[in-house]
Amino acid sequence: MPVRSTKYPLDVSTRYPENVINNLPNVRARDRISGLVVHPDTDDLTNEVLYKLLRAVWINSHTTLSYCDVIDLAQEAAANAQKDTDARVAALDQRLTAMTGMISALAASVDTLTAFFGVTIPAWINKQEIEQGDEMGIVRRSAAELDIRISLDFVRQQPGFGHEDVVSMNPPAGSLVARGSTVEVTLNLEG
């Protein structure tokens, strides 16, 4: 928290500064010494007492108004900061909208290039799918349809795999490769 001066808020307020607090007219010196508290002839409060009461009210009122002015200044600064933030957010939103359009166009271009130059390796289950694709030819197309060359390796009696089931592929299923690339496939043989 910042250290404030002993004159705060009078040193911050623009409408109620410290020099205005001293504008209360002074009591003449003769009036201040004519009696202490009560005038001996009239039993009324003396000018000195009235002056001190009035001055205390004046100073407290002025200080209170100073605090209100400082609050107004802070609210105005916060409102201006909010307007500035709103404008910056709107500009950023416009930029993001433009970038989203550019990214969508770029993604479409990449998809087109990928379809033309590259293919994604399917998760073939067995040798038959590598050669012919899945039963419907929709999910896992054959290596020939995708223009992928296959290099076969074999292992014998791998637990959990049937005859001519795919044990592993390099690069693995889901990888993007150029058409004409070679994929190393390891198949299980039971015999």
Protein Blocks (a to p, Z undefined) as FASTA:
>chain_A
ZZddfkbcklmpmklcfklmmmpccddfklmmmpmklcfklopacfklmmmmmmmmmmmm
mmmmmmmmmmmmmmmmmmmmmmmmmmmmmmmmmmmmmmmmmmmmmmmmmmmmmmmmpccd
dddfblmlmmnopfkommmccfklnopacdddddehiehiaehiafbdcddehiacdehi
acddddddfZZ
